[in-house]
Amino acid sequence: MRWQYALMYWPQMQLVFCGSPASEGYTIKADKSIGEKSDLEAWHRVLAELGSEGWELTAALPYGNSAELYLRRPVA
């Protein structure tokens, strides 16, 4: 089975999709148009969206006051 991988960085609020030819990523920000009041709310929304798209959390590594979340999903 082949996998697609992604990383989420806390508190930098970054999401990076890994793969070739290059990794894609973006900064997670509150979307005021849907009523989000903080970037933390946006973080929760993005994590829930990833779960509904088939991503699973495989590891969470703490580094002092920050953390890296490793996610994967099967590639068809």
C-alpha positions as CSV (number, residue, x, y, z in Angstrom):
1,M,0.0,0.0,0.0
2,R,1.2,3.5,-0.8
3,W,0.7,6.5,1.5
4,Q,0.5,10.2,1.2
5,Y,2.0,12.1,4.2
6,A,1.4,15.5,5.9
7,L,2.9,17.3,8.8
8,M,1.2,19.9,11.1
9,Y,3.4,22.2,13.1
10,W,2.1,23.7,16.4
11,P,2.2,26.6,17.4
12,Q,3.5,27.7,14.0
13,M,0.1,26.8,12.6
14,Q,1.6,25.2,9.5
15,L,0.3,22.3,7.4
16,V,2.6,20.7,4.9
17,F,1.7,18.0,2.4
18,C,4.8,15.9,1.6
19,G,5.5,14.4,-1.8
20,S,7.1,14.9,-5.1
21,P,8.0,16.9,-7.0
22,A,7.7,19.4,-4.1
23,S,5.9,19.7,-0.8
24,E,2.9,22.0,-0.6
25,G,2.0,23.9,2.6
26,Y,0.1,26.7,4.1
27,T,-0.4,28.6,7.3
28,I,-3.7,27.8,9.1
29,K,-5.5,31.1,9.9
30,A,-9.0,31.8,11.4
31,D,-11.7,32.2,8.7
32,K,-13.8,35.1,10.1
33,S,-16.4,34.5,7.3
34,I,-17.5,31.3,9.0
35,G,-17.3,32.7,12.5
36,E,-13.9,31.5,13.7
37,K,-12.5,33.8,16.4
38,S,-9.0,32.4,16.6
39,D,-6.4,30.5,14.8
40,L,-6.9,27.7,17.3
41,E,-10.4,27.2,16.1
42,A,-9.1,27.1,12.5
43,W,-6.5,24.4,13.7
44,H,-9.4,22.3,15.0
45,R,-11.4,22.7,11.8
46,V,-8.5,21.7,9.6
47,L,-7.7,18.7,11.7
48,A,-11.4,17.6,11.5
49,E,-11.4,18.2,7.7
50,L,-8.3,16.1,7.3
51,G,-10.0,13.3,9.3
52,S,-13.1,13.4,7.1
53,E,-10.8,13.2,4.0
54,G,-9.3,9.9,5.3
55,W,-6.1,11.2,7.0
56,E,-5.1,9.5,10.2
57,L,-2.8,10.7,12.9
58,T,0.2,8.4,13.1
59,A,2.5,10.3,15.5
60,A,2.6,13.4,17.7
61,L,6.1,14.5,18.8
62,P,6.5,17.2,21.4
63,Y,9.4,19.6,21.3
64,G,9.3,21.9,24.3
65,N,6.4,24.3,23.7
66,S,5.8,23.0,20.2
67,A,4.8,19.8,18.5
68,E,4.8,18.1,15.1
69,L,1.8,16.0,14.1
70,Y,2.4,13.3,11.4
71,L,-0.6,12.2,9.3
72,R,-1.1,9.8,6.5
73,R,-3.7,8.5,4.1
74,P,-3.7,5.7,1.6
75,V,-3.1,6.6,-2.1
76,A,-5.4,4.8,-4.5
